[in-house]
Amino acid sequence: MNENIDQTLHYIHNILSGFYLSSYSPKYYPSILDFYTHFLLLDYKKCLMLSLPRMEQFRFFLTTIIAIYYMTFSMNIIHYTDTERFLLGDLTIIIIGESDNLIHNSALFAWSALTIGWLLVYDLFHTKRSNAYRTTIIYINERDDDPNFEKKYKKLTKSSILLFNFIHQILPDSNRNFKQFSNRLFCITQIFHFIINLFIHFIRLEDFIHTRPLWQILIRAISIQMMGIVLNFLFSFYYSTLTYSAYILWLGLKTIKNIRKQIDTLLRKYQSNEMATEKILKQSNIFIQLRLLKLFHVYTRIIISTEQIESYASRMMLWAIFFTYITSQFTIHLINELKNDNIIIWISLYYILFLEHVVMFLLSYMISTYNYRLNSIQYDIRRTVIALNQKSSNRFKIKMMIIYYYLVNLKTFGIKIGPITVLNKIIFVKIIIYYARVTMLWQKLFGH
């Protein structure tokens, strides 16, 4: 049953990919996720844009053209007639109506959203800033399908292999489930975009049929379709990076939780062995010490990987928060001022508002939680040192001393917001407070 659903969704997505001028084809990509993964693993040397498929280059170019139109219109650089705006597929005609001030504000919103979205998506492809991020994506996609995964990538360090094997051991089916979920998500969002796109074509169409010649209506339909292509392009690649980032965070949280649970179990076992015979106690203690060192080694690799991924993720978080702060204010302003009673327009605006706040609330919260859990290992290291200090071997004490030196009270580990600070729960609350203040100030300035 699930296979039939997946095949149907995949078939629909394949048709809609041509409708949105996407370069995706099942002939070249085994799955939809593989198509988006390809762009996150581009092996470019000089210009990233030239390494993209031609259709993606065209969609970037189309985004630029439409953004230039809204910029020139909103700033009155070029004075467009009503007919020119109609032919160019200006969405403010069907969304806003006759309010001149709101039309220019909406055009300004469209320009800023398209420009920041263009820069954000283009920057998402620059994953060469973090080899750890690229390696993790490769692991997610190839670990289950290729038994020679470790031999294929000779640059993998022993600690990376240890971490990947540990994750695969505790979460054996997670990658497969993630791929299935992602493929379905991309299909459903593509269908949703098509439905919204289709209904937008019919908004006020009856009025235009009686007031505009047929050739203008046909050109307008093509222009609106170009806008649909641009929005689908930006949203789709935004989704792909967002799903990967959320899944990597989820893997990290699950792995940290499992390691801390195992450490707690080993320490409890160590304390319960005090009544055992000397021979059994010695053998058990050696096993516990070796196991603890392995767990701390894996945890150290998680911290190192986080620090390496941070060079890519922190920049993306800064972009995303900046994008949300700017565009969400325009969206809220549009929703408050809009007089149009068309349900498709309202669904579209609330859909955009939802996407804008996913990063602000959901992803930021996940990162702050992850950073908190990542630094909680200090408590377990102290417990281990205190519990095993008297009866452990000198070799174990030296290794724990090194681990203690590098991981305890040195600095706060985790993903930052740009170069500013690690995103912990306090910073997360501050972001929400500042966002609420900006929103209230915006409403006071432009609410009337």
Residue, then its C-alpha position, 0 to 999 in steps of 0.5 A: m500500500n505504502e509503495n503504491i502511494d509513494q509511486t503515485l506521489h513520485y509520478i505526480h512530482n515528476i510531472l510537476s517538475g517539468f511544470y516548474l522547469s526543474s532539472y529533476s528527472p528519475k533517469y538521473y536521480p534515484s529519488i527526489l532527495d538525491f536530486y536535492t542532495h546533489f546541489l548540497l554536494l556540488d564539486y565546484k572550483k570557481c563559480l558555483m552558478l556555472s556548476l548548476p544545471r541549466m534549468e536551475q541557472f535559468r530559475f536563478f536568472l528568472t528570480t533576479i528579473i522578477a526581483i528587479y521588477y518589484m524593486t523598480f516598481s516599489m521605489n518608483i524608479i520606473h513608472y509602470t502602467d496598469t497594462e504593463r503591470f498586468l502583462l508582467g503578472d504583478l500579483t498585487i493587482i489580484i491580491i491588493g486591489e486599488s490601495d496605492n500605498l498598500i500596493h507599494n508596500s506589498a511590492l517592497f515586500a516582494w522585492s525584499a523577500l525575493t532578494i533575500g531568498w535568492l541570496l539564502v538559497y545560493d548560499l545554501f549550496h556553499t557547503k564546502r565551508s564544512n566538510a563535516y556537513r558534507t560528510t554527514i549528508i553522504y553518510i545519510n544517503e549512502r550508509d544503508d545502500d553501499p556496504n563499502f561506504e567506509k572504504k569508498y571514502k578514504k578521507l574518513t578518519k577513524s573517529s568519524i567512522l566510529l561515530f557513524n557506526f555508533i549512530h547506525q548501531i543505535l538508530p539502524d533504520s533512521n536514515r531509511n525512514f528519513k529518506q522516505f519521509s523527505n521524498r513524501l514531503f517534497c511530493i506533497t509540498q510540490i502538489f500543494h504549490f501546484i494547487i495554490n499556483l492553479f487557483i491564483h490563475f483563476i483569481r479575478l479571471e472572470d473580471f479580466i475576461h470582460t475588461r482585457p483582450l485575450w492576448q493580454i490574459l494569455i501573457r499574464a498567465i505566462s507571467i504568473q506561471m514564471m512567478g510560480i516557478v520562482l516561488n517553487f524554486l526558492f521554497s523547494f531548496y529551502y525545504s531540502t536544507l531545512t529537512y537535512s538540518a533538522y534531521i542532523l540535529w535529531l541524530g545528534l540529540k538521540t546520540i547524546k541521549n543514548i551516550r549519557k544513558q549508557i554512561d549512567t548505566l556503567l557508573r551504576k554498574y560500577q557502584s554495584n560491583e563493590m560487593a563482588t569478589e576481587k577477580i570479578l571486580k577487576q575484570s568488570n572494572i576494566f570492561i567499564q573503563l574501556r567502555l567509558l573511554k569509547l563513549f567519551h571518544v564518540y562524544t568528543r567526535i560529536i563535539i568536533s563535528t558540531e564545531q566543524i558543521e558550525s561554520y556552515a550552520s551558523r551562517m545559515m542561521l544568521w541568514a534565516i533569522f535576518f530573513t524572518y525578521i524582515t519578511s515576516q513584518f511585511t506578511i503580518h502587515l499584509i494580513n492585517e491590512l488586506k481587504n480581499d476575502n479570497i481564501i486562496i490568498w489568505i492560505s498563501l499568506y499564512y503559508i508564507l508566514f508559517l515558513e518564516h516562523v519555522v526557523m525562528f521558533l522550531l529550528s532555533y529551539m532545536i539548536s538551543t536544546y542541542n547545544y544545551r545537551l551537548n554541554s551536559i557531558q561535563y556533568d557526566i565527566r565529573r561523575t566519572v572522575i569522582a566515581l572511578n578515581q580510587k580504583s581505576s588504572n593509571r592509564f585510565k586516569i591520564k586519559m580522563m584527565i585529558i578529556y576533562y581538560y579539553l571538555v570541562n570549563l574550557k568554553t561553551f560548545g555548540i552552533k552559533i548565530g553567525p560569529i556572535t554567540v552560541l545559541n543557547k536557551i537564554i539566547f533563544v528567549k532573547i531572540i523571541i523577545y526582540y522579535a516580539r518588540v520589533t513586531m510591536l514597533w512595526q505595528k505602531l509605525f505602520g498599523h495606521 
